[in-house]
Amino acid sequence: MTASSSGATADRPRVLVTQRIPEPALERLRAFAEVTLPPSPDRIPERAELVALLREHAYALVLLTDRVDADLLAASSGLRIVANMAVGYDNVDVAAATARGVMVTNTPGVLTETTADLAWALILAVARRIVEADRYVRAGKWTHWGPLLMLGTDVHGKTLGIVGLGRIGQAVARRAQGFGMRVLYHSRHPVPAEVEQALGARYVALADLLRESDFVSIHCPYNASTHHLIDGTALARMRPTAYLVNTARGPIVDETALVDALWTGRLAGAGLDVFEGEPAVRPGLLDLDSVVLLPHIGSASLETRARMALMAAENIVAAIEGRRPPNLVNPEVLSR
């Protein structure tokens, strides 16, 4: 274990940061605590390593790749807070944490616009065959211009279906207005009428959204009710000319069914930033030119990752100072 701390003393709180994060957030934590990074902070800690580290720390800043489950929490009796540097927190067993009096926090809002930008990058990339065309040029295959060369499909004027009209879904819908698109959405509950009006969005059943959309973009949270929400049946409802984009969580889509739909031509293409078993990618996806694959970089801008890290750090600072963390996702823990 290597501690990266300045002026650390034995009586200072100890904060574990499971991977290297932007320096301003580390400096913020070092003003209040001794900060520990794993021996190899540029990789995901192994399970046994994470167990050993958490046993020695009351405060932990974790990433979405760190699985903080009931067994891990049971082995970390002194833990007070798990600050997740992500909007989603499906990597943390919140119920088990609450039962043990452990606060759980996230970083909402800060990555909304950046992730919406990336969703649009994928929409445009799959529609206009951007990545495929780039490879074509780099391979020296472009010998002349032709009227049928790399024909894609238009985005403007088409129908965009948004699954989950939360912060990110709404940001995606706002961008669709600039393309003159018809916007359909499906969420657990309709948004207020004034929000629908501002976005030009219409609430429909999921089956109708899938049938009518040229592009389907996923922005719902991942939980038991959304596991494989987009399965074989859902994909069969989509048009063979339609495209699926996922920047939310991988297991929302049944990848086996997706590969089958793509290979059999029942779906035109897909843009994926997340995967069921990431970082593993289902082999059938790797061999398709109609699919754009990204390594979970929805929030990966310098500005956004710095803000996310600082937000996670501020949640820990609040806990150290005995204040309620600003982004507490299990407030019931405070009454224990």
LINQUI-V415213 format. One record per helix or strand of 2 or more residues. SS is the DSSP state (helix for helix, strand for strand). FROM is the first residue (numbers start at 1). TO is the last residue. If there is no record, write none. Layout:
ss={SS,SS}
from={FROM,FROM}
to={TO,TO}
This chain:
ss={strand,strand,helix,strand,helix,strand,helix,strand,helix,strand,helix,helix,strand,helix,strand,helix,strand,helix,strand,helix,strand,helix,helix,strand,helix,strand,helix,helix}
from={2,13,23,33,47,59,70,81,94,103,112,130,159,167,182,193,201,206,215,232,243,250,255,269,283,291,302,331}
to={3,17,30,37,55,62,74,84,99,105,127,138,163,177,186,199,203,212,218,237,246,252,263,272,286,293,320,335}
